[in-house]
Amino acid sequence: MLTFAPAWHAWSDLREIMNSYYNDDLLQRCLILWIMALLVGYGNNANAVADSIGAMRTTVGVYMTARFTMASTYSVYSFASTEHRPQARIFAALNFVGLLLWVPLFFETVSIRAKIAVAVVAIVYEEVVWIFSFGPWVKRLLKLEYSTAVDVPHEVDRQAAFYIIVLGEFLYGIIVGSPAGVGLHLNLFRAVETLVVAFALNWLYVNTDGSIVSTHPLRRSISSAFTWFIIHLPMAASLLLGGHVCAVSVGVEELSHGERWLLCGGLAAGLMCLWIIGELHLSEDAPKTLLFPKVSFGADNRHLE
């Protein structure tokens, strides 16, 4: 989670930029390429942060550069976008301050436990800054006439595309290197079983709460919208972890005790997040429309909003 969350934040910042200021010009194309190049460096060093101070410094430095780039972009765009200027500058300023939280990770004298604590604080800070800056609270606090809005189809498509990439962790591992081997045997069955798991997870995400007619969380309320955004982070991290171990199980005779915990824990946490996403949708179906209606938030509970 500690190595996945920063990469998620870098992607999320880029998604927000395109949601608010998309014009597909040369500068935006270069921005996308630059962030992708930084993430390549991040991904190649993040796995070794616990063993190498060089990898730690490179990972943190690359991530700080990505965050600095996005904060600077918001600052530049604030001069042209008068309607979003206060929110964009608040978000940029708070992110510039947040970069200081990552500085202790550069020092070899700081213990790994302390660095973990610092990373947790920095990640939580970045989430809170995003919620505060783009929520309705800033508009009420500063009495703004305008505020940022969500392009619902765009956000839904982007999150769905990332989810498909996450499920690719299941499928990539069962193909590359031919772990199932040649012929019909147990390993091939395990590969097909992994495929079935990924297929079922995709089905659950696409069908959301299973209602015939429902209101999306982004259209339902502020709390459901932000919860929908935030829950995708632990869901993606959990399913990446579970998918990796699930794919590894194809080519081995037996998983270790720790691998079994990672597999079951990752899939369980991912399923819990999928359930939360389903519950965030407001069912518009008449009572008894489906054989298994939603338990917590059905069509007759609009008074909860």
ChimeraX attribute file (.defattr): number of C-alpha atoms within 10 A of each C-alpha:
attribute: neighborCount
match mode: 1-to-1
recipient: residues
	/A:1	13
	/A:2	12
	/A:3	17
	/A:4	15
	/A:5	19
	/A:6	23
	/A:7	17
	/A:8	17
	/A:9	19
	/A:10	20
	/A:11	17
	/A:12	17
	/A:13	17
	/A:14	20
	/A:15	17
	/A:16	15
	/A:17	15
	/A:18	15
	/A:19	17
	/A:20	14
	/A:21	12
	/A:22	11
	/A:23	11
	/A:24	10
	/A:25	9
	/A:26	9
	/A:27	10
	/A:28	17
	/A:29	11
	/A:30	12
	/A:31	17
	/A:32	16
	/A:33	12
	/A:34	14
	/A:35	21
	/A:36	16
	/A:37	13
	/A:38	20
	/A:39	21
	/A:40	12
	/A:41	17
	/A:42	23
	/A:43	15
	/A:44	12
	/A:45	20
	/A:46	20
	/A:47	14
	/A:48	14
	/A:49	18
	/A:50	12
	/A:51	10
	/A:52	13
	/A:53	15
	/A:54	14
	/A:55	19
	/A:56	22
	/A:57	19
	/A:58	19
	/A:59	27
	/A:60	24
	/A:61	19
	/A:62	21
	/A:63	23
	/A:64	22
	/A:65	15
	/A:66	27
	/A:67	23
	/A:68	17
	/A:69	18
	/A:70	22
	/A:71	22
	/A:72	17
	/A:73	17
	/A:74	24
	/A:75	18
	/A:76	15
	/A:77	17
	/A:78	18
	/A:79	12
	/A:80	10
	/A:81	14
	/A:82	11
	/A:83	14
	/A:84	21
	/A:85	20
	/A:86	19
	/A:87	23
	/A:88	24
	/A:89	20
	/A:90	20
	/A:91	21
	/A:92	26
	/A:93	16
	/A:94	16
	/A:95	21
	/A:96	18
	/A:97	9
	/A:98	20
	/A:99	17
	/A:100	11
	/A:101	15
	/A:102	18
	/A:103	15
	/A:104	15
	/A:105	23
	/A:106	17
	/A:107	12
	/A:108	14
	/A:109	8
	/A:110	11
	/A:111	11
	/A:112	14
	/A:113	9
	/A:114	12
	/A:115	19
	/A:116	14
	/A:117	11
	/A:118	16
	/A:119	21
	/A:120	14
	/A:121	14
	/A:122	18
	/A:123	19
	/A:124	11
	/A:125	16
	/A:126	18
	/A:127	13
	/A:128	11
	/A:129	19
	/A:130	19
	/A:131	17
	/A:132	16
	/A:133	21
	/A:134	20
	/A:135	19
	/A:136	15
	/A:137	12
	/A:138	17
	/A:139	18
	/A:140	11
	/A:141	8
	/A:142	10
	/A:143	9
	/A:144	14
	/A:145	9
	/A:146	13
	/A:147	18
	/A:148	17
	/A:149	12
	/A:150	14
	/A:151	12
	/A:152	14
	/A:153	9
	/A:154	13
	/A:155	16
	/A:156	13
	/A:157	11
	/A:158	13
	/A:159	15
	/A:160	16
	/A:161	11
	/A:162	15
	/A:163	19
	/A:164	15
	/A:165	14
	/A:166	21
	/A:167	22
	/A:168	16
	/A:169	20
	/A:170	27
	/A:171	21
	/A:172	13
	/A:173	22
	/A:174	25
	/A:175	13
	/A:176	9
	/A:177	10
	/A:178	13
	/A:179	19
	/A:180	22
	/A:181	14
	/A:182	9
	/A:183	8
	/A:184	9
	/A:185	10
	/A:186	14
	/A:187	20
	/A:188	19
	/A:189	13
	/A:190	20
	/A:191	25
	/A:192	16
	/A:193	15
	/A:194	22
	/A:195	19
	/A:196	13
	/A:197	17
	/A:198	22
	/A:199	14
	/A:200	12
	/A:201	19
	/A:202	16
	/A:203	11
	/A:204	16
	/A:205	19
	/A:206	12
	/A:207	11
	/A:208	19
	/A:209	23
	/A:210	17
	/A:211	22
	/A:212	12
	/A:213	14
	/A:214	17
	/A:215	14
	/A:216	21
	/A:217	22
	/A:218	22
	/A:219	13
	/A:220	15
	/A:221	14
	/A:222	13
	/A:223	13
	/A:224	20
	/A:225	18
	/A:226	16
	/A:227	16
	/A:228	20
	/A:229	17
	/A:230	13
	/A:231	16
	/A:232	20
	/A:233	17
	/A:234	18
	/A:235	23
	/A:236	25
	/A:237	21
	/A:238	24
	/A:239	28
	/A:240	24
	/A:241	23
	/A:242	27
	/A:243	27
	/A:244	23
	/A:245	22
	/A:246	31
	/A:247	24
	/A:248	20
	/A:249	24
	/A:250	25
	/A:251	19
	/A:252	11
	/A:253	9
	/A:254	10
	/A:255	15
	/A:256	10
	/A:257	8
	/A:258	8
	/A:259	18
	/A:260	16
	/A:261	14
	/A:262	19
	/A:263	23
	/A:264	16
	/A:265	16
	/A:266	25
	/A:267	22
	/A:268	16
	/A:269	18
	/A:270	24
	/A:271	18
	/A:272	15
	/A:273	22
	/A:274	20
	/A:275	15
	/A:276	16
	/A:277	22
	/A:278	24
	/A:279	19
	/A:280	24
	/A:281	26
	/A:282	25
	/A:283	25
	/A:284	17
	/A:285	16
	/A:286	14
	/A:287	11
	/A:288	9
	/A:289	11
	/A:290	12
	/A:291	6
	/A:292	9
	/A:293	18
	/A:294	17
	/A:295	7
	/A:296	8
	/A:297	16
	/A:298	19
	/A:299	17
	/A:300	13
	/A:301	12
	/A:302	11
	/A:303	5
	/A:304	6
	/A:305	9
